[in-house]
Amino acid sequence: QVQLVESGGGLVQAVGSLRLSCAAPGRTFNSYSMGWFRQAPGKDREFVAAISGTGSIKWSADSVKGRFTISRDNAKNTLYLQMNSLKPEDTAVYYCAAALGATVFGRTDSTLYMYWGQGTQVTVSS
């Protein structure tokens, strides 16, 4: 069982920045590929970005490329999402998720992830 706790959400004006964190207590954090997903009201959950266990492989949705950066600090068992140049359409609940192995590499399917956090709200005002 992997417990994930997101933080860092909030209200920000357009073109502003936020950094989300996802804490994952435990000694096996680096065994998991980690991803960020988001869900806006009335919409399906969508893939944002993901990173391999070592941090050497990253992939992200076209809608956030050049604006969002995913990273991880395995010594701190923490996943990050740096979000810059935020837009109102980025408003959503953001979730971190964990998946074992390399099957998720390059893929955006949320069903590949076994563990999920409770989510943190990000609201971008225009």
Secondary structure as a PSIPRED ss2 file (coil, helix, strand):
# PSIPRED VFORMAT (PSIPRED V4.0)

   1 Q C   1.000  0.000  0.000
   2 V C   1.000  0.000  0.000
   3 Q C   1.000  0.000  0.000
   4 L C   1.000  0.000  0.000
   5 V E   0.000  0.000  1.000
   6 E E   0.000  0.000  1.000
   7 S E   0.000  0.000  1.000
   8 G C   1.000  0.000  0.000
   9 G C   1.000  0.000  0.000
  10 G E   0.000  0.000  1.000
  11 L E   0.000  0.000  1.000
  12 V E   0.000  0.000  1.000
  13 Q E   0.000  0.000  1.000
  14 A C   1.000  0.000  0.000
  15 V C   1.000  0.000  0.000
  16 G C   1.000  0.000  0.000
  17 S C   1.000  0.000  0.000
  18 L E   0.000  0.000  1.000
  19 R E   0.000  0.000  1.000
  20 L E   0.000  0.000  1.000
  21 S E   0.000  0.000  1.000
  22 C E   0.000  0.000  1.000
  23 A E   0.000  0.000  1.000
  24 A C   1.000  0.000  0.000
  25 P C   1.000  0.000  0.000
  26 G C   1.000  0.000  0.000
  27 R C   1.000  0.000  0.000
  28 T C   1.000  0.000  0.000
  29 F H   0.000  1.000  0.000
  30 N H   0.000  1.000  0.000
  31 S H   0.000  1.000  0.000
  32 Y E   0.000  0.000  1.000
  33 S E   0.000  0.000  1.000
  34 M E   0.000  0.000  1.000
  35 G E   0.000  0.000  1.000
  36 W E   0.000  0.000  1.000
  37 F E   0.000  0.000  1.000
  38 R E   0.000  0.000  1.000
  39 Q E   0.000  0.000  1.000
  40 A C   1.000  0.000  0.000
  41 P C   1.000  0.000  0.000
  42 G C   1.000  0.000  0.000
  43 K C   1.000  0.000  0.000
  44 D C   1.000  0.000  0.000
  45 R C   1.000  0.000  0.000
  46 E E   0.000  0.000  1.000
  47 F E   0.000  0.000  1.000
  48 V E   0.000  0.000  1.000
  49 A E   0.000  0.000  1.000
  50 A E   0.000  0.000  1.000
  51 I E   0.000  0.000  1.000
  52 S C   1.000  0.000  0.000
  53 G C   1.000  0.000  0.000
  54 T C   1.000  0.000  0.000
  55 G C   1.000  0.000  0.000
  56 S C   1.000  0.000  0.000
  57 I C   1.000  0.000  0.000
  58 K E   0.000  0.000  1.000
  59 W E   0.000  0.000  1.000
  60 S E   0.000  0.000  1.000
  61 A C   1.000  0.000  0.000
  62 D C   1.000  0.000  0.000
  63 S C   1.000  0.000  0.000
  64 V C   1.000  0.000  0.000
  65 K C   1.000  0.000  0.000
  66 G C   1.000  0.000  0.000
  67 R C   1.000  0.000  0.000
  68 F E   0.000  0.000  1.000
  69 T E   0.000  0.000  1.000
  70 I E   0.000  0.000  1.000
  71 S E   0.000  0.000  1.000
  72 R E   0.000  0.000  1.000
  73 D E   0.000  0.000  1.000
  74 N C   1.000  0.000  0.000
  75 A C   1.000  0.000  0.000
  76 K C   1.000  0.000  0.000
  77 N C   1.000  0.000  0.000
  78 T E   0.000  0.000  1.000
  79 L E   0.000  0.000  1.000
  80 Y E   0.000  0.000  1.000
  81 L E   0.000  0.000  1.000
  82 Q E   0.000  0.000  1.000
  83 M E   0.000  0.000  1.000
  84 N C   1.000  0.000  0.000
  85 S C   1.000  0.000  0.000
  86 L C   1.000  0.000  0.000
  87 K C   1.000  0.000  0.000
  88 P H   0.000  1.000  0.000
  89 E H   0.000  1.000  0.000
  90 D H   0.000  1.000  0.000
  91 T C   1.000  0.000  0.000
  92 A E   0.000  0.000  1.000
  93 V E   0.000  0.000  1.000
  94 Y E   0.000  0.000  1.000
  95 Y E   0.000  0.000  1.000
  96 C E   0.000  0.000  1.000
  97 A E   0.000  0.000  1.000
  98 A E   0.000  0.000  1.000
  99 A E   0.000  0.000  1.000
 100 L E   0.000  0.000  1.000
 101 G C   1.000  0.000  0.000
 102 A C   1.000  0.000  0.000
 103 T C   1.000  0.000  0.000
 104 V C   1.000  0.000  0.000
 105 F C   1.000  0.000  0.000
 106 G C   1.000  0.000  0.000
 107 R C   1.000  0.000  0.000
 108 T C   1.000  0.000  0.000
 109 D C   1.000  0.000  0.000
 110 S H   0.000  1.000  0.000
 111 T H   0.000  1.000  0.000
 112 L H   0.000  1.000  0.000
 113 Y C   1.000  0.000  0.000
 114 M C   1.000  0.000  0.000
 115 Y E   0.000  0.000  1.000
 116 W E   0.000  0.000  1.000
 117 G C   1.000  0.000  0.000
 118 Q C   1.000  0.000  0.000
 119 G C   1.000  0.000  0.000
 120 T E   0.000  0.000  1.000
 121 Q E   0.000  0.000  1.000
 122 V E   0.000  0.000  1.000
 123 T E   0.000  0.000  1.000
 124 V E   0.000  0.000  1.000
 125 S E   0.000  0.000  1.000
 126 S C   1.000  0.000  0.000
